[in-house]
Amino acid sequence: MSAKIEKLLRDARIKVLVAKAEEDPSIIDEIIKNLSSDSRSVRFNAIIALGKLGDKSRSSIDELIECLNDDDWSICRETARSLGNIGNAAEKAIPKLIDYINDKEVSIRKAVVQALGKIGIGKYDSIKHLIKALNDKSIEIRIEAANSLGKIGTEAYDAIPELMKVLKDVNWKVRASAAEAISEIGKESIKAVPNLINALGDDDWRVRHKVMDTLVEIGEPAVPALLYALDHRNSVVRKTAVETLGDLGIANPEILEKLSFLLEDKSEAVRGKTANALMNIGKPAIPILLEKFEDANKKLKIKILAAIGGMGVAAEDAIEDIAKYLKTSKKSVRAETARTYGKIGIKSENAVNELIKALKDSKNNVRREAALALGNIGKNAKSAVPNLLDALNDDNPDVRWRASEALGKIRVSNPEIIKNLEDLIHDKCDYVCESAINALDNIKKK
């Protein structure tokens, strides 16, 4: 057996060896014996194999700790990696690993820092040394130090002040890792909120999103600082703070009031994100959206309608309020209103009636959206079938397409509908023909 194991190690057939060891744990002892081999490659591959076995190779910890004394730097690196892969069972290796955290070889420092995070126990001053590693000259080490502190979790709360400083690191990956670590540490992360708020204006969108995620994890305790950030002179900070409040989705009166003002922000991006945030908050935000609609420009009006539509049937109370927008002079606003009805009016006869009127709009994009919306409403839009049949003869192919699609979704079957759809199969536009065929298939499946 020993000779076979040694040959597998010499030939670097690690996958085969690991598979055998998982079936027969006694092989692990044979692998451990090879840690003292005179052959560098045998030792190297034995270390890797034990690391691949993870917690199952916990009996090798003492021998692996000895391997950290090897003169070969690559042996030391692989040993650190394998101890990390064993996990918290390798706690006793922490002091020896710490001895190598300042090694001149970057790959050893990286392996040690990663191992401390995987072992995940804040003992033997490991946290203190990981905090120091946050200032390592290597970007990789700084990233991994932050990641490891996050993995250790609440025990690493003393690292938060230093992680807050790291939010200003020159490298975006380091900044993002620091934000995530603060979130994972959790305990006392509230004290990092001011620094996180400043980081909302980071030049890199990936960092901003990681900071947003962290603030959302912190939750309600972060709200006062986020509200304060809504007045920040930097529009990127305002925009990202708005997004974060939207992700939190808290229907707090103070939040709603602040967001209502930001619908008039000088930055279009802030206004758009504010509409989205109010959509996420949901029904309590509808009065604010409707109030601001009247004085909004065309782009914002469309965003407000899209926000109401994004709430779905929860916004059905707004059906009567937005009916007048189907009569506005702006065709894009009328089209968005029709689209909104298709999202909030699933159960509403009033919505269907308004969309029937919109099928006769002078602009084809409004007629198209009305037909599409009726299709989204589905079986509850049966009263619109005669009007949709008329729309099959519309001059615009997009209207014919959406009207036939809607009939397929409503799935009312009678000779007139079938004949009209069969005639449409010969339409001059291929996509209209295809839609008619699909509609007939759907009706026949009923």
Contacts in CASP RR format, 6 or more apart in sequence:
PFRMAT RR
TARGET T0000
AUTHOR 0000-0000-0000
METHOD contacts of the structure
MODEL  1
MSAKIEKLLRDARIKVLVAKAEEDPSIIDEIIKNLSSDSRSVRFNAIIAL
GKLGDKSRSSIDELIECLNDDDWSICRETARSLGNIGNAAEKAIPKLIDY
INDKEVSIRKAVVQALGKIGIGKYDSIKHLIKALNDKSIEIRIEAANSLG
KIGTEAYDAIPELMKVLKDVNWKVRASAAEAISEIGKESIKAVPNLINAL
GDDDWRVRHKVMDTLVEIGEPAVPALLYALDHRNSVVRKTAVETLGDLGI
ANPEILEKLSFLLEDKSEAVRGKTANALMNIGKPAIPILLEKFEDANKKL
KIKILAAIGGMGVAAEDAIEDIAKYLKTSKKSVRAETARTYGKIGIKSEN
AVNELIKALKDSKNNVRREAALALGNIGKNAKSAVPNLLDALNDDNPDVR
WRASEALGKIRVSNPEIIKNLEDLIHDKCDYVCESAINALDNIKKK
1 27 0 8 1.000
1 30 0 8 1.000
2 30 0 8 1.000
2 33 0 8 1.000
5 17 0 8 1.000
5 27 0 8 1.000
5 30 0 8 1.000
5 31 0 8 1.000
5 34 0 8 1.000
6 34 0 8 1.000
6 37 0 8 1.000
6 42 0 8 1.000
8 14 0 8 1.000
8 16 0 8 1.000
8 17 0 8 1.000
9 17 0 8 1.000
9 31 0 8 1.000
9 34 0 8 1.000
9 37 0 8 1.000
9 41 0 8 1.000
9 42 0 8 1.000
9 45 0 8 1.000
9 46 0 8 1.000
9 49 0 8 1.000
10 39 0 8 1.000
10 41 0 8 1.000
10 42 0 8 1.000
10 45 0 8 1.000
12 41 0 8 1.000
12 45 0 8 1.000
14 45 0 8 1.000
14 48 0 8 1.000
14 49 0 8 1.000
14 52 0 8 1.000
17 27 0 8 1.000
17 31 0 8 1.000
17 49 0 8 1.000
18 49 0 8 1.000
18 52 0 8 1.000
18 53 0 8 1.000
20 27 0 8 1.000
21 27 0 8 1.000
21 28 0 8 1.000
21 31 0 8 1.000
21 49 0 8 1.000
21 53 0 8 1.000
21 56 0 8 1.000
22 53 0 8 1.000
22 56 0 8 1.000
25 56 0 8 1.000
28 50 0 8 1.000
28 53 0 8 1.000
28 56 0 8 1.000
28 57 0 8 1.000
28 59 0 8 1.000
28 60 0 8 1.000
29 59 0 8 1.000
31 46 0 8 1.000
31 49 0 8 1.000
31 50 0 8 1.000
31 57 0 8 1.000
31 60 0 8 1.000
32 46 0 8 1.000
32 50 0 8 1.000
32 57 0 8 1.000
32 59 0 8 1.000
32 60 0 8 1.000
32 63 0 8 1.000
34 42 0 8 1.000
34 43 0 8 1.000
34 46 0 8 1.000
35 43 0 8 1.000
35 46 0 8 1.000
35 47 0 8 1.000
35 50 0 8 1.000
35 60 0 8 1.000
35 63 0 8 1.000
35 64 0 8 1.000
35 66 0 8 1.000
35 67 0 8 1.000
36 43 0 8 1.000
36 63 0 8 1.000
37 43 0 8 1.000
37 46 0 8 1.000
40 72 0 8 1.000
40 75 0 8 1.000
43 67 0 8 1.000
43 70 0 8 1.000
43 75 0 8 1.000
44 72 0 8 1.000
44 74 0 8 1.000
44 75 0 8 1.000
44 78 0 8 1.000
47 64 0 8 1.000
47 67 0 8 1.000
47 75 0 8 1.000
47 78 0 8 1.000
47 79 0 8 1.000
47 82 0 8 1.000
48 78 0 8 1.000
48 82 0 8 1.000
50 57 0 8 1.000
50 60 0 8 1.000
50 64 0 8 1.000
50 82 0 8 1.000
50 86 0 8 1.000
51 57 0 8 1.000
51 81 0 8 1.000
51 82 0 8 1.000
51 84 0 8 1.000
51 85 0 8 1.000
51 86 0 8 1.000
52 85 0 8 1.000
54 82 0 8 1.000
54 85 0 8 1.000
54 86 0 8 1.000
54 87 0 8 1.000
55 86 0 8 1.000
55 87 0 8 1.000
55 89 0 8 1.000
57 82 0 8 1.000
57 86 0 8 1.000
58 86 0 8 1.000
58 89 0 8 1.000
58 90 0 8 1.000
60 86 0 8 1.000
61 83 0 8 1.000
61 86 0 8 1.000
61 89 0 8 1.000
61 90 0 8 1.000
61 92 0 8 1.000
61 93 0 8 1.000
64 79 0 8 1.000
64 82 0 8 1.000
64 83 0 8 1.000
64 86 0 8 1.000
64 90 0 8 1.000
64 93 0 8 1.000
65 83 0 8 1.000
65 92 0 8 1.000
65 93 0 8 1.000
65 96 0 8 1.000
67 75 0 8 1.000
67 76 0 8 1.000
67 79 0 8 1.000
68 76 0 8 1.000
68 79 0 8 1.000
68 80 0 8 1.000
68 93 0 8 1.000
68 96 0 8 1.000
68 97 0 8 1.000
68 99 0 8 1.000
68 100 0 8 1.000
70 76 0 8 1.000
70 79 0 8 1.000
73 103 0 8 1.000
73 105 0 8 1.000
73 107 0 8 1.000
73 108 0 8 1.000
76 100 0 8 1.000
76 103 0 8 1.000
76 108 0 8 1.000
77 105 0 8 1.000
77 107 0 8 1.000
77 108 0 8 1.000
77 111 0 8 1.000
78 111 0 8 1.000
80 97 0 8 1.000
80 100 0 8 1.000
80 108 0 8 1.000
80 111 0 8 1.000
80 112 0 8 1.000
80 114 0 8 1.000
80 115 0 8 1.000
81 111 0 8 1.000
81 114 0 8 1.000
81 115 0 8 1.000
83 90 0 8 1.000
83 93 0 8 1.000
83 97 0 8 1.000
83 115 0 8 1.000
83 119 0 8 1.000
84 90 0 8 1.000
84 114 0 8 1.000
84 115 0 8 1.000
84 117 0 8 1.000
84 118 0 8 1.000
84 119 0 8 1.000
85 118 0 8 1.000
86 119 0 8 1.000
87 118 0 8 1.000
87 119 0 8 1.000
87 120 0 8 1.000
88 119 0 8 1.000
88 120 0 8 1.000
88 121 0 8 1.000
90 115 0 8 1.000
90 119 0 8 1.000
91 119 0 8 1.000
91 121 0 8 1.000
91 123 0 8 1.000
93 115 0 8 1.000
93 119 0 8 1.000
94 116 0 8 1.000
94 119 0 8 1.000
94 121 0 8 1.000
94 122 0 8 1.000
94 123 0 8 1.000
94 124 0 8 1.000
94 126 0 8 1.000
95 124 0 8 1.000
97 112 0 8 1.000
97 115 0 8 1.000
97 116 0 8 1.000
97 126 0 8 1.000
98 112 0 8 1.000
98 116 0 8 1.000
98 124 0 8 1.000
98 125 0 8 1.000
98 126 0 8 1.000
98 129 0 8 1.000
100 108 0 8 1.000
100 109 0 8 1.000
100 112 0 8 1.000
101 109 0 8 1.000
101 112 0 8 1.000
101 113 0 8 1.000
101 116 0 8 1.000
101 129 0 8 1.000
101 132 0 8 1.000
101 133 0 8 1.000
102 109 0 8 1.000
103 109 0 8 1.000
103 112 0 8 1.000
106 138 0 8 1.000
106 140 0 8 1.000
106 141 0 8 1.000
109 133 0 8 1.000
109 136 0 8 1.000
109 138 0 8 1.000
109 141 0 8 1.000
110 138 0 8 1.000
110 140 0 8 1.000
110 141 0 8 1.000
110 144 0 8 1.000
113 130 0 8 1.000
113 133 0 8 1.000
113 141 0 8 1.000
113 144 0 8 1.000
113 145 0 8 1.000
113 148 0 8 1.000
114 144 0 8 1.000
114 147 0 8 1.000
114 148 0 8 1.000
116 126 0 8 1.000
116 129 0 8 1.000
116 130 0 8 1.000
116 148 0 8 1.000
116 152 0 8 1.000
117 130 0 8 1.000
117 147 0 8 1.000
117 148 0 8 1.000
117 149 0 8 1.000
117 150 0 8 1.000
117 151 0 8 1.000
117 152 0 8 1.000
118 148 0 8 1.000
118 151 0 8 1.000
119 126 0 8 1.000
120 148 0 8 1.000
120 151 0 8 1.000
120 152 0 8 1.000
120 153 0 8 1.000
121 152 0 8 1.000
121 155 0 8 1.000
122 152 0 8 1.000
122 155 0 8 1.000
122 156 0 8 1.000
126 152 0 8 1.000
127 149 0 8 1.000
127 152 0 8 1.000
127 155 0 8 1.000
127 156 0 8 1.000
127 158 0 8 1.000
127 159 0 8 1.000
130 145 0 8 1.000
130 148 0 8 1.000
130 149 0 8 1.000
130 152 0 8 1.000
130 156 0 8 1.000
130 159 0 8 1.000
131 145 0 8 1.000
131 149 0 8 1.000
131 158 0 8 1.000
131 159 0 8 1.000
131 162 0 8 1.000
133 141 0 8 1.000
133 142 0 8 1.000
133 144 0 8 1.000
133 145 0 8 1.000
134 142 0 8 1.000
134 145 0 8 1.000
134 146 0 8 1.000
134 149 0 8 1.000
134 159 0 8 1.000
134 162 0 8 1.000
134 163 0 8 1.000
134 165 0 8 1.000
134 166 0 8 1.000
134 178 0 8 1.000
135 142 0 8 1.000
136 142 0 8 1.000
136 145 0 8 1.000
139 171 0 8 1.000
139 173 0 8 1.000
139 174 0 8 1.000
142 166 0 8 1.000
142 169 0 8 1.000
142 171 0 8 1.000
142 174 0 8 1.000
142 177 0 8 1.000
143 171 0 8 1.000
143 173 0 8 1.000
143 174 0 8 1.000
143 177 0 8 1.000
146 163 0 8 1.000
146 166 0 8 1.000
146 174 0 8 1.000
146 177 0 8 1.000
146 178 0 8 1.000
146 180 0 8 1.000
146 181 0 8 1.000
147 177 0 8 1.000
147 180 0 8 1.000
147 181 0 8 1.000
149 156 0 8 1.000
149 159 0 8 1.000
149 163 0 8 1.000
149 181 0 8 1.000
149 185 0 8 1.000
150 156 0 8 1.000
150 180 0 8 1.000
150 181 0 8 1.000
150 184 0 8 1.000
150 185 0 8 1.000
151 184 0 8 1.000
152 185 0 8 1.000
153 184 0 8 1.000
153 185 0 8 1.000
153 186 0 8 1.000
153 187 0 8 1.000
154 185 0 8 1.000
154 186 0 8 1.000
154 187 0 8 1.000
156 181 0 8 1.000
156 185 0 8 1.000
157 185 0 8 1.000
157 186 0 8 1.000
157 187 0 8 1.000
157 188 0 8 1.000
157 189 0 8 1.000
159 181 0 8 1.000
159 185 0 8 1.000
160 182 0 8 1.000
160 185 0 8 1.000
160 188 0 8 1.000
160 189 0 8 1.000
160 191 0 8 1.000
160 192 0 8 1.000
161 191 0 8 1.000
163 178 0 8 1.000
163 181 0 8 1.000
163 182 0 8 1.000
163 185 0 8 1.000
163 192 0 8 1.000
164 178 0 8 1.000
164 182 0 8 1.000
164 192 0 8 1.000
164 195 0 8 1.000
166 174 0 8 1.000
166 175 0 8 1.000
166 178 0 8 1.000
167 175 0 8 1.000
167 178 0 8 1.000
167 179 0 8 1.000
167 195 0 8 1.000
167 196 0 8 1.000
167 198 0 8 1.000
167 199 0 8 1.000
167 211 0 8 1.000
168 175 0 8 1.000
169 175 0 8 1.000
169 178 0 8 1.000
172 202 0 8 1.000
172 203 0 8 1.000
172 204 0 8 1.000
172 206 0 8 1.000
172 207 0 8 1.000
175 199 0 8 1.000
175 202 0 8 1.000
175 204 0 8 1.000
175 207 0 8 1.000
175 210 0 8 1.000
176 204 0 8 1.000
176 206 0 8 1.000
176 207 0 8 1.000
176 210 0 8 1.000
179 196 0 8 1.000
179 199 0 8 1.000
179 207 0 8 1.000
179 210 0 8 1.000
179 211 0 8 1.000
179 213 0 8 1.000
179 214 0 8 1.000
180 210 0 8 1.000
180 213 0 8 1.000
180 214 0 8 1.000
182 189 0 8 1.000
182 192 0 8 1.000
182 196 0 8 1.000
182 214 0 8 1.000
183 189 0 8 1.000
183 213 0 8 1.000
183 214 0 8 1.000
183 217 0 8 1.000
183 218 0 8 1.000
186 217 0 8 1.000
186 218 0 8 1.000
189 214 0 8 1.000
189 217 0 8 1.000
189 218 0 8 1.000
190 218 0 8 1.000
190 221 0 8 1.000
190 222 0 8 1.000
193 215 0 8 1.000
193 218 0 8 1.000
193 221 0 8 1.000
193 222 0 8 1.000
193 225 0 8 1.000
194 225 0 8 1.000
196 211 0 8 1.000
196 214 0 8 1.000
196 215 0 8 1.000
196 218 0 8 1.000
196 222 0 8 1.000
196 225 0 8 1.000
197 215 0 8 1.000
197 225 0 8 1.000
197 226 0 8 1.000
197 228 0 8 1.000
197 229 0 8 1.000
197 237 0 8 1.000
197 241 0 8 1.000
198 237 0 8 1.000
199 207 0 8 1.000
199 208 0 8 1.000
199 211 0 8 1.000
200 208 0 8 1.000
200 211 0 8 1.000
200 212 0 8 1.000
200 229 0 8 1.000
200 236 0 8 1.000
200 237 0 8 1.000
200 240 0 8 1.000
200 241 0 8 1.000
200 244 0 8 1.000
201 208 0 8 1.000
201 234 0 8 1.000
201 236 0 8 1.000
201 237 0 8 1.000
201 240 0 8 1.000
202 208 0 8 1.000
202 211 0 8 1.000
208 236 0 8 1.000
208 240 0 8 1.000
211 240 0 8 1.000
212 240 0 8 1.000
212 243 0 8 1.000
212 244 0 8 1.000
212 247 0 8 1.000
215 222 0 8 1.000
215 226 0 8 1.000
215 244 0 8 1.000
216 244 0 8 1.000
216 247 0 8 1.000
216 248 0 8 1.000
219 248 0 8 1.000
220 248 0 8 1.000
220 250 0 8 1.000
222 244 0 8 1.000
222 248 0 8 1.000
223 245 0 8 1.000
223 248 0 8 1.000
223 250 0 8 1.000
223 252 0 8 1.000
223 255 0 8 1.000
226 241 0 8 1.000
226 244 0 8 1.000
226 245 0 8 1.000
226 248 0 8 1.000
227 245 0 8 1.000
227 254 0 8 1.000
227 255 0 8 1.000
227 258 0 8 1.000
229 237 0 8 1.000
229 238 0 8 1.000
229 241 0 8 1.000
230 238 0 8 1.000
230 241 0 8 1.000
230 242 0 8 1.000
230 258 0 8 1.000
230 259 0 8 1.000
230 262 0 8 1.000
231 238 0 8 1.000
232 238 0 8 1.000
232 241 0 8 1.000
235 265 0 8 1.000
235 266 0 8 1.000
235 267 0 8 1.000
235 269 0 8 1.000
235 270 0 8 1.000
238 262 0 8 1.000
238 265 0 8 1.000
238 267 0 8 1.000
238 270 0 8 1.000
239 267 0 8 1.000
239 269 0 8 1.000
239 270 0 8 1.000
239 273 0 8 1.000
242 259 0 8 1.000
242 262 0 8 1.000
242 270 0 8 1.000
242 273 0 8 1.000
242 274 0 8 1.000
242 277 0 8 1.000
243 273 0 8 1.000
243 276 0 8 1.000
243 277 0 8 1.000
245 255 0 8 1.000
245 259 0 8 1.000
245 277 0 8 1.000
246 276 0 8 1.000
246 277 0 8 1.000
246 278 0 8 1.000
246 280 0 8 1.000
246 281 0 8 1.000
247 280 0 8 1.000
249 277 0 8 1.000
249 280 0 8 1.000
249 281 0 8 1.000
249 282 0 8 1.000
250 281 0 8 1.000
251 281 0 8 1.000
251 282 0 8 1.000
251 284 0 8 1.000
251 285 0 8 1.000
255 281 0 8 1.000
256 278 0 8 1.000
256 281 0 8 1.000
256 284 0 8 1.000
256 285 0 8 1.000
256 288 0 8 1.000
259 274 0 8 1.000
259 277 0 8 1.000
259 278 0 8 1.000
259 281 0 8 1.000
259 285 0 8 1.000
259 288 0 8 1.000
260 288 0 8 1.000
260 291 0 8 1.000
260 292 0 8 1.000
262 270 0 8 1.000
262 271 0 8 1.000
262 274 0 8 1.000
263 271 0 8 1.000
263 274 0 8 1.000
263 275 0 8 1.000
263 278 0 8 1.000
263 288 0 8 1.000
263 289 0 8 1.000
263 292 0 8 1.000
263 296 0 8 1.000
263 300 0 8 1.000
263 304 0 8 1.000
264 271 0 8 1.000
264 292 0 8 1.000
264 295 0 8 1.000
265 271 0 8 1.000
265 274 0 8 1.000
268 299 0 8 1.000
268 300 0 8 1.000
271 300 0 8 1.000
271 303 0 8 1.000
272 300 0 8 1.000
272 303 0 8 1.000
275 289 0 8 1.000
275 300 0 8 1.000
275 303 0 8 1.000
275 304 0 8 1.000
275 306 0 8 1.000
275 307 0 8 1.000
276 303 0 8 1.000
276 307 0 8 1.000
278 285 0 8 1.000
278 288 0 8 1.000
278 289 0 8 1.000
278 307 0 8 1.000
279 285 0 8 1.000
279 306 0 8 1.000
279 307 0 8 1.000
279 308 0 8 1.000
279 309 0 8 1.000
279 310 0 8 1.000
279 311 0 8 1.000
282 311 0 8 1.000
282 314 0 8 1.000
282 315 0 8 1.000
283 311 0 8 1.000
283 314 0 8 1.000
283 315 0 8 1.000
283 317 0 8 1.000
285 307 0 8 1.000
286 308 0 8 1.000
286 311 0 8 1.000
286 315 0 8 1.000
286 317 0 8 1.000
286 318 0 8 1.000
289 304 0 8 1.000
289 307 0 8 1.000
289 308 0 8 1.000
290 304 0 8 1.000
290 308 0 8 1.000
290 318 0 8 1.000
290 321 0 8 1.000
290 322 0 8 1.000
292 300 0 8 1.000
292 304 0 8 1.000
293 301 0 8 1.000
293 304 0 8 1.000
293 305 0 8 1.000
293 325 0 8 1.000
296 304 0 8 1.000
298 330 0 8 1.000
298 332 0 8 1.000
298 333 0 8 1.000
301 325 0 8 1.000
301 330 0 8 1.000
301 333 0 8 1.000
301 336 0 8 1.000
302 332 0 8 1.000
302 333 0 8 1.000
302 336 0 8 1.000
305 322 0 8 1.000
305 325 0 8 1.000
305 333 0 8 1.000
305 336 0 8 1.000
305 337 0 8 1.000
305 339 0 8 1.000
305 340 0 8 1.000
306 336 0 8 1.000
306 339 0 8 1.000
306 340 0 8 1.000
308 315 0 8 1.000
308 318 0 8 1.000
308 322 0 8 1.000
308 340 0 8 1.000
308 344 0 8 1.000
309 315 0 8 1.000
309 339 0 8 1.000
309 340 0 8 1.000
309 343 0 8 1.000
309 344 0 8 1.000
310 343 0 8 1.000
310 344 0 8 1.000
311 344 0 8 1.000
312 343 0 8 1.000
312 344 0 8 1.000
312 346 0 8 1.000
313 344 0 8 1.000
313 345 0 8 1.000
313 346 0 8 1.000
313 347 0 8 1.000
314 344 0 8 1.000
315 343 0 8 1.000
315 344 0 8 1.000
316 344 0 8 1.000
316 345 0 8 1.000
316 346 0 8 1.000
316 347 0 8 1.000
316 348 0 8 1.000
318 344 0 8 1.000
319 341 0 8 1.000
319 344 0 8 1.000
319 345 0 8 1.000
319 348 0 8 1.000
319 350 0 8 1.000
319 351 0 8 1.000
319 354 0 8 1.000
320 350 0 8 1.000
322 337 0 8 1.000
322 340 0 8 1.000
322 341 0 8 1.000
323 350 0 8 1.000
323 354 0 8 1.000
325 333 0 8 1.000
325 334 0 8 1.000
325 337 0 8 1.000
326 334 0 8 1.000
326 337 0 8 1.000
326 338 0 8 1.000
326 354 0 8 1.000
326 357 0 8 1.000
326 358 0 8 1.000
326 361 0 8 1.000
326 366 0 8 1.000
327 334 0 8 1.000
328 334 0 8 1.000
328 337 0 8 1.000
331 361 0 8 1.000
331 363 0 8 1.000
331 365 0 8 1.000
331 366 0 8 1.000
332 365 0 8 1.000
334 358 0 8 1.000
334 361 0 8 1.000
334 363 0 8 1.000
334 366 0 8 1.000
335 363 0 8 1.000
335 365 0 8 1.000
335 366 0 8 1.000
335 368 0 8 1.000
335 369 0 8 1.000
336 369 0 8 1.000
337 358 0 8 1.000
338 355 0 8 1.000
338 358 0 8 1.000
338 366 0 8 1.000
338 369 0 8 1.000
338 370 0 8 1.000
338 372 0 8 1.000
338 373 0 8 1.000
339 369 0 8 1.000
339 372 0 8 1.000
339 373 0 8 1.000
341 351 0 8 1.000
341 354 0 8 1.000
341 355 0 8 1.000
341 373 0 8 1.000
341 377 0 8 1.000
342 351 0 8 1.000
342 355 0 8 1.000
342 372 0 8 1.000
342 373 0 8 1.000
342 374 0 8 1.000
342 375 0 8 1.000
342 376 0 8 1.000
342 377 0 8 1.000
343 373 0 8 1.000
343 376 0 8 1.000
344 351 0 8 1.000
345 351 0 8 1.000
345 352 0 8 1.000
345 377 0 8 1.000
346 376 0 8 1.000
346 377 0 8 1.000
346 378 0 8 1.000
346 380 0 8 1.000
347 380 0 8 1.000
348 380 0 8 1.000
349 380 0 8 1.000
349 383 0 8 1.000
351 373 0 8 1.000
351 377 0 8 1.000
352 374 0 8 1.000
352 377 0 8 1.000
352 380 0 8 1.000
352 381 0 8 1.000
352 383 0 8 1.000
352 384 0 8 1.000
353 383 0 8 1.000
355 370 0 8 1.000
355 373 0 8 1.000
355 374 0 8 1.000
355 377 0 8 1.000
355 381 0 8 1.000
355 384 0 8 1.000
356 370 0 8 1.000
356 374 0 8 1.000
356 383 0 8 1.000
356 384 0 8 1.000
356 387 0 8 1.000
358 366 0 8 1.000
358 367 0 8 1.000
358 369 0 8 1.000
358 370 0 8 1.000
359 367 0 8 1.000
359 370 0 8 1.000
359 371 0 8 1.000
359 374 0 8 1.000
359 384 0 8 1.000
359 387 0 8 1.000
359 388 0 8 1.000
359 390 0 8 1.000
359 391 0 8 1.000
359 403 0 8 1.000
360 367 0 8 1.000
360 387 0 8 1.000
361 367 0 8 1.000
361 370 0 8 1.000
364 394 0 8 1.000
364 395 0 8 1.000
364 396 0 8 1.000
364 398 0 8 1.000
364 399 0 8 1.000
365 398 0 8 1.000
367 391 0 8 1.000
367 394 0 8 1.000
367 396 0 8 1.000
367 399 0 8 1.000
368 396 0 8 1.000
368 398 0 8 1.000
368 399 0 8 1.000
368 401 0 8 1.000
368 402 0 8 1.000
369 402 0 8 1.000
371 388 0 8 1.000
371 391 0 8 1.000
371 399 0 8 1.000
371 402 0 8 1.000
371 403 0 8 1.000
371 405 0 8 1.000
371 406 0 8 1.000
372 402 0 8 1.000
372 405 0 8 1.000
372 406 0 8 1.000
374 381 0 8 1.000
374 384 0 8 1.000
374 388 0 8 1.000
374 406 0 8 1.000
374 410 0 8 1.000
375 381 0 8 1.000
375 402 0 8 1.000
375 405 0 8 1.000
375 406 0 8 1.000
375 408 0 8 1.000
375 409 0 8 1.000
375 410 0 8 1.000
376 409 0 8 1.000
378 406 0 8 1.000
378 409 0 8 1.000
378 410 0 8 1.000
378 411 0 8 1.000
379 410 0 8 1.000
379 411 0 8 1.000
381 406 0 8 1.000
381 410 0 8 1.000
382 410 0 8 1.000
382 412 0 8 1.000
384 406 0 8 1.000
384 410 0 8 1.000
385 407 0 8 1.000
385 410 0 8 1.000
385 412 0 8 1.000
385 417 0 8 1.000
388 403 0 8 1.000
388 406 0 8 1.000
388 407 0 8 1.000
388 410 0 8 1.000
389 403 0 8 1.000
389 407 0 8 1.000
389 416 0 8 1.000
389 417 0 8 1.000
389 420 0 8 1.000
391 399 0 8 1.000
391 400 0 8 1.000
391 402 0 8 1.000
391 403 0 8 1.000
392 400 0 8 1.000
392 403 0 8 1.000
392 404 0 8 1.000
392 407 0 8 1.000
392 420 0 8 1.000
392 421 0 8 1.000
392 423 0 8 1.000
392 424 0 8 1.000
393 400 0 8 1.000
394 400 0 8 1.000
394 403 0 8 1.000
397 427 0 8 1.000
397 428 0 8 1.000
397 429 0 8 1.000
397 431 0 8 1.000
397 432 0 8 1.000
400 424 0 8 1.000
400 427 0 8 1.000
400 429 0 8 1.000
400 432 0 8 1.000
401 429 0 8 1.000
401 431 0 8 1.000
401 432 0 8 1.000
401 435 0 8 1.000
404 421 0 8 1.000
404 424 0 8 1.000
404 432 0 8 1.000
404 435 0 8 1.000
404 436 0 8 1.000
404 439 0 8 1.000
405 435 0 8 1.000
405 438 0 8 1.000
405 439 0 8 1.000
407 417 0 8 1.000
407 421 0 8 1.000
407 439 0 8 1.000
407 443 0 8 1.000
408 438 0 8 1.000
408 439 0 8 1.000
408 440 0 8 1.000
408 442 0 8 1.000
408 443 0 8 1.000
409 442 0 8 1.000
411 442 0 8 1.000
411 443 0 8 1.000
411 445 0 8 1.000
411 446 0 8 1.000
412 443 0 8 1.000
413 443 0 8 1.000
413 444 0 8 1.000
413 446 0 8 1.000
417 443 0 8 1.000
418 440 0 8 1.000
418 443 0 8 1.000
421 436 0 8 1.000
421 439 0 8 1.000
421 440 0 8 1.000
421 443 0 8 1.000
422 436 0 8 1.000
422 440 0 8 1.000
424 432 0 8 1.000
424 433 0 8 1.000
424 435 0 8 1.000
424 436 0 8 1.000
425 433 0 8 1.000
425 436 0 8 1.000
425 437 0 8 1.000
425 440 0 8 1.000
426 433 0 8 1.000
427 433 0 8 1.000
427 436 0 8 1.000
END
